[in-house]
Amino acid sequence: MSKITEYLPYYKRNLAVAFPVMLTQLGAAVVGMVDSIMVGHYSTTDLAAVSFANGIFFTFLVFAMGALMAITPLVGQAFVQNDDKRVSMLLQNGVWFMLILGTVTSVVLLACVPIMDNMGQDPSVVEAAKPYFIIRTLGLIPFFIFCLQKQFLEGVGNTMIAMVITFFVNVINILLNYVFIYGKFGFSPMGAYGAGLASFIATCVMPIAFIIVILRHKEWRRYISLFSRQNNSRECIKELIRVGFPIGVQTTMETILFTLSFIMVGWISKEALAAHHISNQIADIAFMMSLGVGSATTIRVSHQFGLKDYHALRMATNASIHLVILMNTIGASLMIGLRNYIPYIFTNDVEVIEISSKLLIFAGIFQYSDGLQCVGAGMLRGITDVKRPMIYAFISYVVIALPLGYALMFPLGMGVSGMWVSFIVALALVAVLFHRRFIRRMKVIEIIEA
């Protein structure tokens, strides 16, 4: 058993990579929360509309974002081996991969608009959700360009640039929210649509800022200078698909669970749906810490795996587990301790506040399951072991969690609390499966390399 002092360098290295990712993801989550706060104080109907629209929107968005995560471990392994040509080829073909994903995702999302009326939601919620949904969809391609750039730089070990850009863009988004949602400086109040319009404008700024930064950096510009027609490679795109598709499916399975939970909770009442959305927003804020550690784990594991330094790889993964448990404990304590106060940030609706305060207890417990599965996924992605986790995610999130959530909510009469119990069970199961898979894979790899 390694002593705590032996882990200190690994804690520092993991946090050095994770901290900017945490702030980047936290910034994005904060903007989503600010959207909810501002829209929630505009009207409960518009808050439910944003919740409903985002439930569908992020189901498809997350698949493409997950698929683009293939860039990070592949670039990371090539980067530590000083293979500049392969790094450049991965980036160049990653652009084609991103454009394909963006186009297909946009078409599928726009095709969802006509069927939103048939999902059992309050008609007033659907009416407010449609224009918000459409304007968010139009911003997908710029957002995917940003994601590609972000995943590439994470592969070469830089997580700071995305943090800085996200911070400034988030400030723009919040200011535009205030103008468009409430109708300031001569604009008419737009409610949910105003939040979508603000997000669209801010999203378009993100890739432009990233391109400027990359072109001004000599080392990163070198990879672009190696672009050539000869580097367009079907094999490279197939490799990105081979690694990216299972990651996309895995992340989508979790998102499907949450998306369908919003739809099913909407069958109870719009107040229950708004409360469910509030609890998810708070859980998402805490999850960004875990996501930062998970992303750092992928980067650190891919680098050590590329160097075949398996001792350092194991130490880095153990350090990530320690860090995420500590962070989850802090997050859970805050959620449960402040559960009677947090809902007031979002709404003045008494019924929504009462439901939310109960759900935040479950959201606090949920942090442990979610954090450990996130790190487990990051460990496996670092060694590009992605197919089996996809299967685990499908079984845990779709086969087990959804029927369990429905049964607890309706036949067993637990209401929306039942869905949160199913969240806890499903993510705990998948966390165990991910960590067990990583231990087994590393034993096999070390035997082969011996």
C-alpha positions as CSV (number, residue, x, y, z in Angstrom):
1,M,0.0,0.0,0.0
2,S,1.6,3.3,-1.1
3,K,2.0,5.9,1.5
4,I,0.2,9.2,1.2
5,T,3.5,11.0,0.7
6,E,4.2,9.0,-2.4
7,Y,0.9,10.2,-3.9
8,L,1.6,13.9,-3.4
9,P,3.4,14.4,-6.7
10,Y,0.5,12.6,-8.5
11,Y,-2.1,14.7,-6.8
12,K,-0.3,17.8,-7.9
13,R,0.1,16.7,-11.5
14,N,-3.5,15.4,-11.8
15,L,-4.8,18.7,-10.3
16,A,-2.6,20.8,-12.5
17,V,-4.3,19.2,-15.5
18,A,-7.7,18.8,-13.9
19,F,-8.2,22.3,-12.4
20,P,-8.5,24.2,-15.7
21,V,-10.9,21.5,-17.0
22,M,-12.9,21.8,-13.9
23,L,-13.2,25.6,-14.3
24,T,-14.0,25.2,-18.0
25,Q,-16.8,22.7,-17.4
26,L,-17.9,24.6,-14.3
27,G,-18.1,27.7,-16.3
28,A,-20.3,26.0,-18.9
29,A,-22.5,24.5,-16.1
30,V,-22.7,27.9,-14.4
31,V,-24.0,29.5,-17.6
32,G,-26.6,26.7,-17.8
33,M,-27.6,27.4,-14.2
34,V,-27.7,31.2,-14.8
35,D,-30.0,30.5,-17.8
36,S,-32.3,28.5,-15.5
37,I,-32.2,31.1,-12.7
38,M,-33.0,34.0,-15.1
39,V,-35.6,32.0,-17.0
40,G,-37.1,30.6,-13.8
41,H,-37.7,34.1,-12.5
42,Y,-39.2,35.0,-15.8
43,S,-41.8,32.2,-15.5
44,T,-42.1,28.6,-14.4
45,T,-43.5,27.7,-17.9
46,D,-40.3,29.0,-19.5
47,L,-38.1,27.2,-17.0
48,A,-39.9,23.9,-17.8
49,A,-39.5,24.7,-21.5
50,V,-35.7,25.1,-21.2
51,S,-35.6,21.8,-19.2
52,F,-37.7,19.9,-21.7
53,A,-35.8,21.3,-24.8
54,N,-32.3,20.7,-23.2
55,G,-33.3,17.2,-22.3
56,I,-33.7,16.3,-26.0
57,F,-30.9,18.6,-27.2
58,F,-28.2,17.2,-25.0
59,T,-29.1,13.6,-25.8
60,F,-27.8,14.0,-29.3
61,L,-25.2,16.7,-28.5
62,V,-23.5,14.4,-25.9
63,F,-23.1,11.6,-28.5
64,A,-21.1,13.9,-30.8
65,M,-19.1,15.4,-27.9
66,G,-18.3,11.9,-26.6
67,A,-17.2,10.8,-30.1
68,L,-14.8,13.8,-30.3
69,M,-13.2,12.7,-27.1
70,A,-11.4,10.1,-29.2
71,I,-9.0,12.9,-30.2
72,T,-7.6,13.3,-26.6
73,P,-6.1,9.8,-25.9
74,L,-5.0,9.2,-29.5
75,V,-3.2,12.6,-29.7
76,G,-1.9,12.1,-26.1
77,Q,-0.2,8.8,-27.0
78,A,1.3,10.2,-30.2
79,F,2.4,13.5,-28.5
80,V,4.5,11.8,-25.8
81,Q,6.2,9.7,-28.5
82,N,7.1,13.0,-30.3
83,D,5.3,11.8,-33.4
84,D,4.4,15.2,-34.9
85,K,3.2,13.8,-38.2
86,R,0.6,11.6,-36.5
87,V,-0.5,14.3,-34.2
88,S,-1.1,16.6,-37.2
89,M,-2.9,13.8,-39.1
90,L,-5.2,13.2,-36.2
91,L,-6.1,16.9,-36.0
92,Q,-6.6,17.2,-39.8
93,N,-8.8,14.2,-40.0
94,G,-10.5,15.2,-36.8
95,V,-11.8,18.3,-38.7
96,W,-13.6,16.1,-41.2
97,F,-14.8,13.8,-38.4
98,M,-16.2,16.8,-36.6
99,L,-18.0,18.3,-39.7
100,I,-19.7,14.9,-40.3
101,L,-20.8,14.6,-36.7
102,G,-22.0,18.2,-36.7
103,T,-24.0,18.0,-39.9
104,V,-25.7,14.7,-39.0
105,T,-26.5,15.9,-35.4
106,S,-28.0,19.2,-36.6
107,V,-30.3,17.4,-39.2
108,V,-31.5,14.9,-36.6
109,L,-32.2,17.6,-34.0
110,L,-34.2,19.7,-36.4
111,A,-36.2,16.6,-37.3
112,C,-37.2,16.3,-33.7
113,V,-39.1,19.7,-33.7
114,P,-42.3,18.4,-35.3
115,I,-42.7,15.5,-32.8
116,M,-42.2,17.6,-29.6
117,D,-45.9,18.1,-29.5
118,N,-46.4,14.3,-29.0
119,M,-44.2,13.8,-25.9
120,G,-46.9,14.3,-23.3
121,Q,-45.8,17.7,-22.2
122,D,-47.9,20.8,-21.3
123,P,-48.7,22.6,-24.6
124,S,-47.5,25.9,-23.2
125,V,-44.2,24.3,-22.3
126,V,-43.8,22.9,-25.8
127,E,-44.7,26.3,-27.4
128,A,-41.9,28.0,-25.5
129,A,-39.4,25.2,-26.0
130,K,-39.5,25.0,-29.8
131,P,-37.8,28.4,-30.7
132,Y,-35.3,27.9,-27.9
133,F,-34.5,24.4,-29.2
134,I,-34.1,25.6,-32.8
135,I,-31.7,28.5,-32.1
136,R,-29.5,26.2,-29.9
137,T,-29.4,23.6,-32.8
138,L,-28.1,26.3,-35.2
139,G,-25.1,26.9,-32.9
140,L,-24.0,23.2,-33.0
141,I,-21.3,23.4,-35.7
142,P,-19.4,26.3,-34.0
143,F,-19.6,24.5,-30.7
144,F,-18.2,21.3,-32.2
145,I,-15.3,23.2,-33.7
146,F,-14.6,24.5,-30.2
147,C,-14.9,20.9,-28.8
148,L,-12.4,19.6,-31.4
149,Q,-9.9,22.3,-30.5
150,K,-10.4,21.7,-26.8
151,Q,-9.9,17.9,-27.1
152,F,-6.8,18.4,-29.2
153,L,-5.1,20.7,-26.8
154,E,-6.0,18.4,-23.9
155,G,-4.2,15.6,-25.8
156,V,-1.0,17.7,-25.9
157,G,-1.5,18.4,-22.2
158,N,-2.8,22.0,-22.3
159,T,-6.1,22.5,-20.5
160,M,-5.6,26.2,-19.6
161,I,-6.6,27.8,-22.9
162,A,-10.1,26.4,-23.0
163,M,-10.6,27.6,-19.4
164,V,-9.7,31.2,-20.3
165,I,-11.8,31.3,-23.4
166,T,-14.8,29.7,-21.6
167,F,-14.6,32.2,-18.8
168,F,-14.8,35.3,-21.1
169,V,-17.5,33.7,-23.4
170,N,-19.5,32.9,-20.3
171,V,-19.4,36.5,-19.2
172,I,-20.8,37.5,-22.6
173,N,-23.5,34.9,-22.4
174,I,-24.7,36.0,-19.0
175,L,-24.8,39.7,-20.0
176,L,-26.8,38.8,-23.2
177,N,-29.1,36.6,-21.1
178,Y,-30.0,39.6,-19.0
179,V,-30.7,41.7,-22.1
180,F,-32.7,39.1,-24.1
181,I,-34.6,37.3,-21.5
182,Y,-36.0,40.3,-19.7
183,G,-35.9,42.8,-22.6
184,K,-33.3,45.4,-21.8
185,F,-31.8,48.3,-23.8
186,G,-34.7,48.4,-26.2
187,F,-35.2,44.7,-26.7
188,S,-38.6,43.0,-26.1
189,P,-38.6,40.3,-23.3
190,M,-37.9,36.9,-25.0
191,G,-38.0,34.5,-22.1
192,A,-36.6,31.0,-23.0
193,Y,-35.9,32.1,-26.6
194,G,-33.7,34.9,-25.3
195,A,-31.6,32.4,-23.3
196,G,-31.2,30.4,-26.5
197,L,-30.2,33.4,-28.6
198,A,-27.6,34.5,-26.0
199,S,-26.1,31.0,-26.0
200,F,-26.0,31.0,-29.8
201,I,-24.0,34.2,-30.0
202,A,-21.6,33.2,-27.3
203,T,-21.1,29.8,-28.9
204,C,-20.1,31.4,-32.2
205,V,-17.4,33.4,-30.4
206,M,-15.7,30.3,-28.8
207,P,-14.1,28.7,-31.9
208,I,-13.0,32.0,-33.3
209,A,-11.1,32.8,-30.1
210,F,-9.6,29.3,-30.1
211,I,-8.4,29.6,-33.7
212,I,-6.7,32.9,-32.9
213,V,-4.9,31.4,-29.9
214,I,-3.7,28.3,-31.8
215,L,-2.4,30.4,-34.8
216,R,-0.4,32.6,-32.4
217,H,1.3,29.7,-30.7
218,K,4.3,28.5,-32.6
219,E,4.3,24.9,-31.3
220,W,0.6,24.3,-32.0
221,R,0.8,26.2,-35.4
222,R,3.4,23.7,-36.4
223,Y,0.8,20.9,-36.4
224,I,-1.4,22.9,-38.7
225,S,1.5,23.6,-41.0
226,L,1.9,19.9,-41.6
227,F,-1.6,19.7,-43.0
228,S,-1.6,18.3,-46.6
229,R,-3.9,16.6,-49.0
230,Q,-1.9,13.4,-48.6
231,N,-2.8,13.4,-44.8
232,N,-6.5,13.0,-45.6
233,S,-6.9,9.4,-44.4
234,R,-9.9,7.2,-44.4
235,E,-8.0,4.9,-42.0
236,C,-7.4,7.7,-39.6
237,I,-11.1,8.7,-39.7
238,K,-12.0,5.0,-39.2
239,E,-9.7,5.0,-36.1
240,L,-11.4,8.0,-34.7
241,I,-14.7,6.4,-35.3
242,R,-13.5,3.1,-33.8
243,V,-12.5,4.9,-30.6
244,G,-15.0,7.7,-30.7
245,F,-18.2,5.9,-31.5
246,P,-18.2,3.7,-28.4
247,I,-17.4,6.7,-26.2
248,G,-20.3,8.6,-27.8
249,V,-22.7,5.7,-27.3
250,Q,-21.5,5.4,-23.7
251,T,-22.0,9.1,-22.8
252,T,-25.3,9.0,-24.8
253,M,-26.7,6.1,-22.7
254,E,-26.2,8.2,-19.5
255,T,-27.8,11.2,-21.3
256,I,-30.7,9.1,-22.5
257,L,-31.4,8.1,-18.9
258,F,-31.6,11.8,-17.8
259,T,-33.5,12.9,-20.9
260,L,-36.2,10.3,-20.5
261,S,-36.3,11.1,-16.8
262,F,-37.3,14.6,-17.7
263,I,-40.0,13.4,-20.0
264,M,-41.3,10.9,-17.4
265,V,-41.2,13.5,-14.6
266,G,-43.1,15.9,-16.9
267,W,-46.0,13.4,-16.7
268,I,-46.3,14.2,-13.0
269,S,-46.5,18.0,-13.3
270,K,-44.7,21.0,-14.6
271,E,-43.7,21.8,-10.9
272,A,-42.1,18.4,-10.5
273,L,-40.3,18.9,-13.8
274,A,-39.0,22.3,-12.8
275,A,-37.8,20.9,-9.4
276,H,-36.2,18.0,-11.2
277,H,-34.4,20.5,-13.4
278,I,-33.2,22.5,-10.5
279,S,-31.8,19.5,-8.7
280,N,-30.1,18.4,-12.0
281,Q,-28.5,21.8,-12.4
282,I,-27.0,21.7,-8.9
283,A,-25.8,18.1,-9.4
284,D,-24.3,19.2,-12.7
285,I,-22.3,21.9,-11.0
286,A,-20.8,19.4,-8.6
287,F,-20.3,16.9,-11.4
288,M,-18.0,19.4,-13.2
289,M,-15.4,18.8,-10.5
290,S,-15.6,15.0,-11.2
291,L,-15.5,15.6,-14.9
292,G,-12.4,17.6,-14.6
293,V,-10.7,14.8,-12.7
294,G,-12.0,12.3,-15.2
295,S,-10.6,14.3,-18.1
296,A,-7.3,14.7,-16.4
297,T,-7.2,10.9,-15.8
298,T,-7.7,10.3,-19.5
299,I,-4.8,12.7,-20.3
300,R,-2.5,11.4,-17.6
301,V,-3.2,7.7,-18.4
302,S,-2.8,8.2,-22.2
303,H,0.6,9.9,-21.6
304,Q,1.9,7.2,-19.2
305,F,0.4,4.5,-21.4
306,G,2.2,5.9,-24.5
307,L,5.5,5.9,-22.5
308,K,4.7,2.4,-21.1
309,D,5.3,3.6,-17.5
310,Y,2.7,1.4,-15.9
311,H,3.7,2.2,-12.3
312,A,3.1,5.9,-12.9
313,L,-0.1,5.1,-14.7
314,R,-1.5,3.2,-11.7
315,M,-0.4,5.9,-9.2
316,A,-2.1,8.5,-11.4
317,T,-5.4,6.6,-11.5
318,N,-5.4,5.9,-7.7
319,A,-4.7,9.6,-7.1
320,S,-7.7,10.5,-9.2
321,I,-9.9,8.2,-7.2
322,H,-8.8,9.8,-4.0
323,L,-9.4,13.3,-5.3
324,V,-12.8,12.6,-6.6
325,I,-14.0,11.0,-3.4
326,L,-12.8,14.1,-1.5
327,M,-14.6,16.4,-3.9
328,N,-17.8,14.3,-3.8
329,T,-17.8,14.5,0.0
330,I,-17.6,18.3,-0.1
331,G,-20.3,18.6,-2.8
332,A,-22.7,16.2,-1.1
333,S,-22.3,18.0,2.2
334,L,-23.1,21.4,0.6
335,M,-26.1,20.0,-1.3
336,I,-27.7,18.3,1.7
337,G,-26.8,21.0,4.2
338,L,-28.2,23.8,2.0
339,R,-31.1,21.9,0.5
340,N,-33.7,24.2,2.0
341,Y,-32.1,27.4,0.7
342,I,-30.7,26.5,-2.8
343,P,-34.1,26.3,-4.6
344,Y,-34.9,29.9,-3.8
345,I,-32.0,30.9,-6.1
346,F,-34.1,29.5,-9.0
347,T,-37.7,30.2,-8.3
348,N,-40.3,31.7,-5.9
349,D,-42.8,28.9,-6.6
350,V,-43.5,27.3,-3.2
351,E,-44.4,23.8,-4.6
352,V,-41.2,23.7,-6.8
353,I,-39.1,24.8,-3.8
354,E,-40.6,22.0,-1.5
355,I,-40.0,19.3,-4.1
356,S,-36.4,20.5,-4.9
357,S,-35.3,20.5,-1.3
358,K,-36.2,16.8,-1.0
359,L,-34.5,15.9,-4.2
360,L,-31.2,17.6,-3.2
361,I,-30.7,14.9,-0.6
362,F,-30.7,12.3,-3.3
363,A,-28.5,14.5,-5.5
364,G,-25.9,14.7,-2.7
365,I,-25.7,10.9,-2.3
366,F,-25.7,10.6,-6.1
367,Q,-22.3,12.4,-6.3
368,Y,-20.3,9.4,-5.2
369,S,-21.7,7.1,-7.8
370,D,-21.4,9.7,-10.6
371,G,-17.8,10.8,-9.6
372,L,-16.4,7.3,-9.4
373,Q,-18.0,6.2,-12.8
374,C,-16.5,9.4,-14.4
375,V,-13.0,8.6,-13.2
376,G,-13.5,4.9,-14.2
377,A,-14.5,6.0,-17.7
378,G,-11.5,8.3,-17.9
379,M,-9.1,5.5,-17.0
380,L,-10.5,3.2,-19.7
381,R,-10.4,6.0,-22.4
382,G,-6.8,6.7,-21.6
383,I,-5.9,3.2,-22.8
384,T,-8.5,3.4,-25.6
385,D,-10.5,0.5,-24.1
386,V,-14.0,1.8,-25.1
387,K,-16.2,-1.0,-26.4
388,R,-16.9,-2.9,-23.2
389,P,-17.7,0.3,-21.3
390,M,-20.3,1.1,-24.0
391,I,-22.0,-2.2,-23.2
392,Y,-21.8,-1.6,-19.4
393,A,-23.4,1.8,-19.9
394,F,-26.3,0.4,-22.0
395,I,-27.1,-2.3,-19.4
396,S,-26.9,0.0,-16.4
397,Y,-28.6,3.1,-17.8
398,V,-31.2,1.8,-20.2
399,V,-31.9,-1.8,-19.2
400,I,-31.8,-1.3,-15.4
401,A,-32.2,2.4,-14.5
402,L,-35.1,3.4,-16.7
403,P,-37.5,0.6,-15.8
404,L,-36.5,0.9,-12.1
405,G,-37.1,4.7,-12.2
406,Y,-40.5,4.2,-13.7
407,A,-41.5,1.5,-11.3
408,L,-40.4,3.6,-8.3
409,M,-42.0,6.8,-9.5
410,F,-45.5,5.4,-10.5
411,P,-46.5,1.9,-9.4
412,L,-44.6,2.3,-6.1
413,G,-45.7,5.9,-5.6
414,M,-42.3,7.5,-4.8
415,G,-42.8,10.3,-7.3
416,V,-39.8,12.1,-8.7
417,S,-37.7,10.8,-5.8
418,G,-37.9,7.4,-7.3
419,M,-36.1,8.5,-10.4
420,W,-33.2,9.8,-8.3
421,V,-32.9,6.4,-6.5
422,S,-32.6,4.8,-9.9
423,F,-29.8,7.3,-10.8
424,I,-27.8,6.3,-7.7
425,V,-28.2,2.6,-8.3
426,A,-27.3,2.7,-12.0
427,L,-24.2,4.9,-11.7
428,A,-22.9,2.9,-8.7
429,L,-23.2,-0.3,-10.8
430,V,-21.4,1.1,-13.8
431,A,-18.7,2.6,-11.6
432,V,-18.0,-0.9,-10.2
433,L,-17.9,-2.4,-13.7
434,F,-15.6,0.3,-15.1
435,H,-13.0,0.0,-12.3
436,R,-13.1,-3.8,-12.4
437,R,-12.6,-3.7,-16.2
438,F,-9.6,-1.4,-15.9
439,I,-7.8,-3.6,-13.3
440,R,-8.3,-6.6,-15.5
441,R,-7.1,-4.9,-18.7
442,M,-4.0,-3.5,-17.0
443,K,-3.0,-7.0,-15.7
444,V,-3.3,-8.4,-19.3
445,I,-1.3,-5.5,-20.8
446,E,1.5,-5.8,-18.3
447,I,1.7,-9.6,-18.9
448,I,1.9,-9.0,-22.6
449,E,4.6,-6.3,-22.2
450,A,6.6,-8.4,-19.7
